[in-house]
Amino acid sequence: MRAFLEKIGNEWLDDFVYMSKFKFMDLGVDVIAFDGDDLNTLFKHRPSKNDVIIGSVEVTTKFFEYLEVDVPSYLGYPEELKPYLLRDIKTCTYNELSDSYPYFVKPKDGVKLFTGSLVANSTQRGFLEEYSDIEFLVSEPIDFVSEWRCFVHKGELKGIQYYLGDYCNYPNTDKIKEMISKYTESPVSYTLDVGVIKSGETALVEVNDMWAIGSYGFDAKTYVRMSIDRFMEIYK
């Protein structure tokens, strides 16, 4: 196994890439840095299905395509977890978007094709026209006072990392564990992004796949182990 870690020029893509380096080395895995702006620095090493990559969604997608591996679908809102969303979410095209604002929009497929956004007026709606050939997930706005990334490995909660809002509003861990128990069709490694709303309830923001997320300061050793297991699962 080799671990390909992304840089942009002479700088690591992000801190989770840099921190992963040392944990891969501790496992005896060969670490190869490459430039995300020049993918020849990656593909000249002829990656195989024994290797993993830690980098951007865009570059990791190219990595899967090189290996002729289907890019995993966006996990988003699994059927088992819809009761925990605490909001209605529907699928529609650009032409079907409502003129009644505001609402929250994100791509239905294509991991991180664009960042989910609040559409508050017709001008903001117009920015989505370039994506008129895809389907959107549209939901009513929900007021999260804090948001947290929950790392799950082999059905167990491994850590919770704060990433937005008021960090004094901690999520309900019993509710998070309940979500994990309900998500029976989950991959081996993933995250539950959850938020605390004004009422104090803990709601699901979205589910993210382990190959497509940053660590937000999560334990690097566990992050690397979870990443390896997820890549090996994808390759099967």
C-alpha positions in Angstrom: 0.0 0.0 0.0 1.0 3.6 -0.7 -0.6 6.8 0.5 -0.8 9.7 -2.0 -1.1 13.0 -0.2 -2.1 16.2 -2.0 -0.1 19.4 -2.0 -0.8 22.6 -4.0 2.6 23.7 -5.0 4.8 23.5 -1.9 2.0 23.6 0.6 -0.1 20.8 1.9 -3.7 21.0 0.7 -5.0 21.2 4.3 -4.0 20.2 7.9 -5.8 16.9 7.7 -3.5 15.9 4.8 -0.4 16.9 6.6 -1.3 15.2 9.8 -2.2 12.0 7.9 1.4 11.8 6.7 2.9 10.8 10.0 0.2 8.3 10.9 0.7 6.5 7.5 4.4 6.5 8.2 3.8 5.0 11.6 1.9 2.1 9.9 4.8 1.5 7.5 2.9 2.9 4.5 4.9 4.6 1.8 3.9 8.3 1.6 4.0 10.0 -1.8 3.2 13.7 -2.1 1.8 15.0 -5.4 0.8 18.4 -6.7 -3.0 18.7 -7.1 -2.4 21.3 -9.9 -0.3 18.8 -11.9 -1.8 15.3 -11.8 1.1 13.9 -13.8 2.9 14.0 -10.4 0.3 11.5 -9.2 -0.3 9.3 -12.2 3.3 8.8 -13.0 3.4 6.5 -10.0 0.7 4.3 -11.5 -1.7 4.1 -8.6 -3.4 0.8 -8.0 -6.3 -0.5 -5.9 -3.8 -1.2 -3.1 -3.3 2.5 -2.7 -5.2 5.3 -0.9 -5.3 9.0 -1.5 -6.0 11.9 0.9 -6.8 15.1 -0.9 -9.6 17.2 -2.5 -12.9 15.7 -3.7 -12.0 16.8 -7.3 -8.6 15.0 -7.3 -9.9 11.9 -5.5 -12.6 11.7 -8.2 -9.9 11.7 -10.8 -8.0 9.0 -8.8 -11.1 6.8 -8.9 -11.6 7.4 -12.6 -7.9 6.5 -13.3 -8.5 3.2 -11.4 -11.8 2.6 -13.3 -13.6 2.6 -10.0 -17.1 4.0 -9.8 -17.2 7.2 -7.8 -19.3 6.5 -4.7 -22.6 8.3 -4.7 -23.3 11.1 -2.3 -24.7 9.7 0.9 -26.6 12.8 1.9 -29.9 11.8 3.4 -30.3 8.0 3.8 -33.8 6.8 4.0 -33.3 5.3 7.5 -32.3 8.7 8.8 -34.9 11.0 7.3 -36.8 11.3 10.5 -33.8 12.9 12.1 -33.6 15.7 9.5 -36.4 17.6 11.2 -37.2 19.3 7.9 -38.7 18.4 4.5 -36.4 17.8 1.6 -37.5 17.4 -2.0 -35.8 16.7 -5.4 -36.3 19.1 -8.3 -34.6 20.6 -11.4 -33.6 24.2 -11.9 -36.8 25.0 -13.8 -38.8 23.6 -10.9 -37.2 25.8 -8.2 -39.8 27.9 -6.3 -40.1 31.6 -6.5 -41.0 31.6 -2.8 -37.9 32.3 -0.9 -35.8 31.4 1.1 -34.8 27.8 0.7 -31.6 25.7 0.9 -30.3 24.1 -2.3 -27.5 21.5 -2.9 -26.8 19.0 -5.7 -28.5 15.7 -5.5 -25.6 13.8 -7.0 -22.0 14.7 -7.6 -20.1 15.0 -4.3 -19.4 18.6 -3.6 -20.3 19.7 -7.1 -21.1 23.0 -5.4 -21.5 24.0 -1.8 -25.0 23.9 -0.5 -26.4 27.4 -0.4 -29.3 29.4 0.9 -31.3 31.0 -1.9 -33.0 34.2 -0.6 -33.9 36.0 -3.9 -34.2 35.6 -7.7 -30.6 36.9 -8.2 -29.2 34.0 -6.1 -31.5 31.6 -7.8 -30.1 32.7 -11.2 -26.6 31.6 -10.1 -27.8 28.0 -10.2 -28.8 28.2 -13.9 -25.4 26.8 -15.0 -26.5 23.6 -13.2 -29.8 23.3 -15.1 -28.9 19.8 -16.3 -28.8 18.3 -12.8 -31.3 17.6 -9.9 -31.2 19.6 -6.7 -32.1 18.7 -3.1 -34.2 21.5 -1.8 -35.2 22.0 1.8 -36.8 24.6 4.0 -34.2 26.7 6.0 -33.4 25.4 9.5 -31.7 27.5 12.1 -28.7 25.5 13.4 -27.0 27.2 16.4 -24.1 24.8 16.2 -22.8 22.1 13.9 -20.7 19.1 14.5 -19.0 16.3 12.6 -19.4 12.8 14.1 -16.9 10.2 12.9 -18.3 6.6 12.7 -16.2 3.5 12.1 -17.7 0.0 12.0 -20.9 1.1 13.6 -19.2 2.9 16.5 -19.0 6.6 17.3 -15.3 7.5 17.3 -15.3 11.2 17.9 -17.3 14.5 17.6 -15.6 17.6 16.2 -17.1 21.1 16.3 -17.1 23.1 13.0 -19.7 25.9 13.1 -21.7 28.1 15.4 -21.8 28.3 19.1 -19.6 25.5 20.5 -21.3 25.7 23.9 -24.4 24.1 22.3 -23.2 20.4 22.3 -25.3 17.8 20.5 -27.2 15.0 22.1 -24.9 12.0 21.9 -27.7 9.5 22.6 -29.5 10.9 19.6 -26.3 10.5 17.5 -25.9 6.9 18.6 -29.5 6.3 17.8 -28.9 7.5 14.2 -25.9 5.2 13.9 -28.0 2.2 15.0 -30.7 3.1 12.5 -28.2 3.5 9.6 -27.9 -0.2 8.8 -26.8 0.3 5.2 -23.9 2.5 6.0 -20.4 2.2 4.6 -17.6 1.0 7.0 -16.5 4.6 7.7 -18.5 7.8 7.4 -19.5 11.0 9.2 -22.8 12.2 10.5 -22.9 16.0 10.4 -25.4 17.1 13.0 -26.6 20.4 14.3 -28.3 21.7 17.4 -31.4 23.8 16.6 -32.8 26.7 18.6 -35.2 24.3 20.4 -32.2 22.3 21.7 -32.9 19.3 19.5 -30.2 17.5 17.6 -30.9 17.2 13.9 -29.1 15.5 11.0 -27.4 18.0 8.7 -26.1 15.4 6.2 -24.1 12.1 5.9 -20.7 12.3 4.3 -18.5 9.6 3.0 -15.1 9.1 4.5 -13.2 9.5 1.2 -14.6 13.0 0.7 -14.3 14.8 4.0 -11.8 16.7 6.2 -11.0 15.9 9.8 -11.8 19.2 11.6 -9.0 18.3 14.1 -10.1 14.7 14.6 -7.5 12.2 15.8 -5.2 11.6 12.9 -4.5 8.0 13.6 -8.2 7.1 13.7 -8.8 9.2 10.6 -6.2 7.3 8.6 -7.5 3.9 9.8 -11.0 4.9 8.8 -9.8 6.1 5.4 -7.9 3.0 4.6 -10.9 0.8 5.5 -13.2 2.8 3.4 -11.0 2.8 0.3 -10.6 -1.0 0.6 -14.4 -1.3 0.8 -14.8 0.9 -2.3 -12.4 -1.3 -4.2 -14.3 -4.5 -3.6 
